[in-house]
Amino acid sequence: AIDAANSAGVDAVVMVKPGSYTENLTMVDGIAIVGTSLDAVITGTIEPNLTGRLLLENLTLANATSIINTAAAGSAKIIFTRCEFNITNGYVMTAANWTGTGVIFYDCTDISTINGIMNIVTPTYKLISNSQ
């Protein structure tokens, strides 16, 4: 769905139905991933788009290490809304060279075993609402 929307040159919301999905995602600007409930579980790594905005909403995001992982020097604003994180031993975001204006967590929950929020040289992020 991400590739199809990108090929069509349109901004889109990819709706994810409840279920377990094991895959690595490569994101592009203008595409949002929105779950219909927290029962939409994506297990894997997300390679963020480098510019613009990345929105992940109403999802459970799981991985053994980092959810978002990139070595690129991107600047996209990354927004997690109503997400649940389940990481075995890693970070929500590992991006040593990221220069983005911010990562925003709105109404998110962390149920990870061992976890850090961000592994970034100069992190700029906001915890909003009842994020834990």
N, C-alpha and C positions, 0 to 999 in steps of 0.2 A: 504493500500500500504506500509506503514511503517512496519507493522508487517510481511508482506509477504517478503519484502526485507531482513529484519532482520533474519527471519527464514531460508531464502536461503543462508545467510552468505555472502551477496554481498553488496558492496557500491552501492548506487543508488541515482538518482534524481527523486523525486516524483513531477511530473508536475501537477499543479492545474489550471484547466480551469476557465474562468470567471464564477462567480456565488457567492452565499452567502452560507457559510458553518459554521454551529454552532456546534462546538465540541472541546473538550479538547484533546490535543495531548501529547503523551509521546514519546519523541525523543530518538534515539539511535545514537551512533557515526557512521559516514559513510553514513548517509542518509540526503540529502538536500531537502528542500521544496522550489520549485520555481514556481511562478505564471507565467502564460502566459501574464498577464497584471495586473495592479492595480485593475482591476475589479474582481479579485479573492480575496474575502473578507473572512477571517477566524475570527470568533468571538469565543473567548474562551481563556483558559489558556494553555500555553505550559510548560510542565515539561521537562526541558533540560536534555540531556545526561550529565553524570557527568565528563567524560573525552573526550579527542579528540577535535572535532570541531562541531559546530552547525551552519549551513548556512540557513538563511531565505532570499529569494530574490524575488523582484518584486511582493510583496503582500501588501494588506491592512490588518493590524492586529488590531482587535478591541476587547474591553472588558470593562466591567464596572469598574474593578479594574486593576490588573497587567496583562500584556501579558505573561511574563515569571515569574513564581512564584515557588520558591522551598526553603525548609528549609535545604536541603542537603549541604554539604561542597564540592561542585564540583569544578573542575578546567578546564573545557572545555573552549576553546575560542569560543565566540559567535559573529557571523557576521551577521549584517543586511545590505543588499544591495538593494537600490531602493525600500524601504518599506515606507508605510504610516501608521502612528499610530493614532488610534482613541480611546481614553480612556476617560471614563466619570469622574472618580475620582481615580487615582492611578498612577502607574509607568509603564514604559516599562519593567523594570526588578526589581523584589523584590527578593532578595537572600541574607539574612543577613549573611550567613556563607560561601558565595562563595569565593574561593581563586584563581579563574582563572586569567590568564595573561592578559586578556583584553576583552572588548566588543567593537566592531567596528561598527560604523554607517557610511555607505557610501551612499551619495546621498539620504537621507531619509527626510521625511516631517512629521511634527506633527500637526494634526488637532484636537487634543483633547480638551475637554471642560476644565478640570482641570487636570494637568498632571505634573509629575516629570519624569525625565529620569531614574534615578537609585536610588534604596533604598538598598544600600549595605554598610556594615561597612567600607571597604577599597576599594572604587571603583577605577578601572583602566580602562579607556575607551578613545577612540579616536573618534573625530568627523571629518570626512574626506569629502572633496568636499563641496557641497552646502547644507549639512545637516542643518536642521532648528530646 
